[in-house]
Amino acid sequence: MRAYLPSYQLVTPRNLFDALELFAREPGVYKAFAGGTDLMVLLEAGKLVHRNYINIWNLNELRGIEVVDAQVTIGALTTYTEIQSHPVLRAEFPMLCQAASETGGLAIQNRGTLGGNIANASPAADSSPALLVYDAQLELISATGSRWVSYQGFHTGYKQMDLQPQELLARIRLPRSTQALRQYFRKVGTRKAQAISKVCFAATAETDGERLADVRIALGSVAPIPIRCVKTETALRGQPIDQLPELGRAALAREIVPIDDIRSTANYRIRVSLNLLNDFLFSLRSPT
């Protein structure tokens, strides 16, 4: 079944101001349409439920990567290809670059946007675990102003977000760190390319001698939303490095709640998540 195109409306505003005015004038009527790499699949399949969209692809105000001493700010319309090629992101946020490189094929990476990956609100989004571990913040704008929110907590339920009908995701902010972090990212899918993840794992660690000084862990596809595993982090923080695998596996097994679906089973997702955590924690025993 294909969508009947005349039953849809796509409005292209002249600038960001006009787009926000339209969102404000008819809140809930319009949704943003950026690269379209997710929406066009649903449209072709006749499963695109919402009917009215605002084309934001040409809004230059939502593009670009800005680097200052304390942070890197990424425009919501920044593509996966642009993320991969940016020298500061590659040097300091390699997990985000790796996630971008494993999202679809080259055509999708040239068109798909970081903001779209977030706003699509899929628990299997490739960028989400890395953004959670990097303590990302989001700027949400409307005709009346803007607000910054932590990405952790932005997803409130399956396909639900802390985003008002008149708001638009504008920028993503990543705090820069002066600490020497160990970083680990793995995406597990049916195949190596163009696969929706069965499990997506991101983590960073800071060691202090023989102990774990700090750790951040996030997973995708193991809950209704991408999750930061705060309880597992708490169980591991400050512990001797040689005891981490046993402590971590027990804590993570209690924290994640995967389900059976068309792509995988809950049991498989739990086993893979524990194995990835194990691999990450064992890697901390080796010198950097």
N, C-alpha and C positions, 0 to 999 in steps of 0.2 A: 504494500500500500504506500502510495506517495502522497505528500501534502498537496492540497489544492492552493496554489500560490496566491490567487486573488483574495483568499480569505485571510491573508496576513498583511500587515502594514509595517513598513520600514521607513522611518523618518530620518533624514540626514540633516542635522543642524549645521549652521554656519560656523559656530564656535562653541566653546565650553559654556559660556554664559547662556546661550540659547538652549543648550541641552539641559542645563540645570533648571531653567525656567519652565521647560516642558515637563520635566519630572515633578516640579512643584505644582504646576497648574493642574495636572491630572495624576496625583500620586497613586501608585499601584496599577495604573493602566499600562505604562511603558516599562520595558526592561532594556538594559544595555545590550548591544550587539557589537562585539569587538572583532576578534579574528574569525570567530564562527566555527572553529574546528570541532567544537562539541555540538553547537546548535545546528549546524548544517547536517550532521549525521541524523539527528532527531527529525529534522525537517524532511529529509529524503525518505526516512522510514515512516512518515506520517504520524510521528509521536510527539511533535512539538506542540505542547498544550497552550502555552501563552501565545497571544495573537498579535501584540503590538510591541514594536522594538524601536529603539533609537540607535542609529549607527554612529558609534563613537570612534571608529577606526581612524578618521582623519583629524582627530583633536590633538594637535601637537602639544598642548598643555599637559597631556597625560603621558608624554614620552620622555625619554632621557634618563641618564644615570649621573647623579651628582655625588661627588666624593668630597667630604670635609674631614677634619681631624677625628671627630668623634663618631661619625656614622657615614653610611652609604645610603642614599635615597634613590629608589628605583621607580620610575613612572609605571603606572599600571599597564600601559600599552607596550611596555618593553617586551620584545619577543624572546623566545628561548634561544634563538641564534645570537641575539645581541648580548644576552647574559653570558653565554659561553665564551664570547670573544673579548669580554671586558677584562683588562689585566688585573685590576684590584679585586674583582669578584673571583677570578681564577686563583689569585694568591691567598686571599683571606677567607673566602666563602666557597671552597671547592665543592662542597656537597650540593649546594644550589646549582652550580655549573654542571655537576654530574647528573643531577636530576633533570636538568634542562636537556642534556645530551641524550637521555634515555626516554624522553617523552616523544612518542611517535617517530615518524621519519623526518627527513629533511624538509619536506614541504610543510608539515605541521609545525616544525620548529621555526620556520620562516614566518609563519602566520600566527601561530598560537602565542598568547600573551600570559605573562605572570599573573596579572590581575584577573584574567579570565579563568586561569587555573584555580585561583582562590575563590572567586565568586561562583564558579560552577558548583562548589561545595560538595565535591565527591569525596568520600572517605578514602578513596584510592588515588587521590591526586599525588603526583610524583613530587611536587615541590613542597608539599605541606610538612612532612617530617623535618626537612632541613630548615624551613622557616621557623618551626616551633623550637628547634634546638638553638637556633641563632637569636631567639628572643625578638622576633620581628614585631614591628608595630605597623598599623595600617592607618592611613588618613582617609576618612570618609567625608565627602563634601556634599553640600547642598546649596540651594539658592540663598540660604540664610547664614551660611558659614561652614566651618569644618571642625572635625574632632579627630583626635588620635586615640586609637584603642589598641590594646595588646592583641596580637594574633592568637595567643593562648586564651581561649574563652570566646573567640569570635564565632566559631561554629557552635551553635547551641543544641543541635539535634540533626538528624539526617536531613540534608538539603536545607537546613535552617541556619540563619546567620543573624548577628547583631548589626543588621543593615536595614535602615528605614526605607520605605517605598520611594521617598524623594531623594535618597542619597546615592552617591556614586563612589566606588572605590577609586581613589586618585593616585596614591603613592604607597610604597612599601619602604619602611626604614629599618636598616640593619645596624645595630651598634657595633663598632669596631672594637676589637680586643687587643690588648698588649700582651696577653698571656700566651704562652706556647701551648696550644691545644692539640690533642690527638683527635683526629676526625675520622669517622667511619660511616660509609653510606652503602647500602645494598638494596637493590630492587629485585624481587623474585617474581617472575612471570612465567607464562607458558613457554615463551620463547625469548630470545635475547633482544629482539627489536619489535616495536609497534605492538606491545602487549600491555594490557591493563594489569597492574600489579596484583598479585595474590598477597604479598606482604612487602611493605616498604619500610626500611629501618634506617634511622639516622642517629648518630650519637657523637658527643664530644667528651673529652676527659682532660683533667689537669691533675698531674701526679705530684706528690710531695715526698720524695724519697721512696719508701716502701709502702706508702699509703695513697689512697685516692682522695685528693683534695676536693675535687668537684667533678660532677658528671651531669650530663643532660642526655636524655633518651626520648625519642619520639618514634611512633609507628603509624603507618597507614594501613587500611584494609583489615584492621583487627577490632573495629568498633564502629558504631554509626557515624563517627567523626574521626578525623585524624587526632591522635591523642599524644600528649606529653605525659610520660610515665613518672609522675612525681613521687609516687610511693616507692617505686623501685629505686629511683635516684636517692631518696632518703635512706633506704636500707643499705645502699652502697657507699654513700659519702662518708669519708673518714676511715674506711675499713682497710685492712691490709690487702695489698694487691693480690697475694696468693690465695686469699679467701673469697675473692669477688665472684668467680663463676658460680659457686654453690649458692651464695647468698642471692645473687642476681636472678638466677633461674627460679628460685622459690618465690621471690617477690613478684617477678613479671608474670608468672603463671597465675597469680591471684589478681593481677591488675587488668589484663586484657580479656575481652569478651567477644571473640570472633564468632561468625555464624557460617552455616553452610549456605552456599549460593551456587550460581551457574559456573563460576570460575574455580571454586575450590571448596574444601570442607573446613569446618572449624578445627578439627583435630590436626589437619595438615598445617593450618596457619599457626596454631599454638606451637607445634613442633619446630617449624621453621623460625618463628620468632625467638624461641629459646636458643636454637642453634646459632642464630645471628648474634644474639646477645653474648653467648658463650664465646664466639669467635672474636667479638669486639673486646671483651674483658681479658681473654687470653693474650690478645695483641698488646695489651698494656704492660705485659711482663718483659717485652722486648724493648731495647733502647730505641729512642726516636731516630 
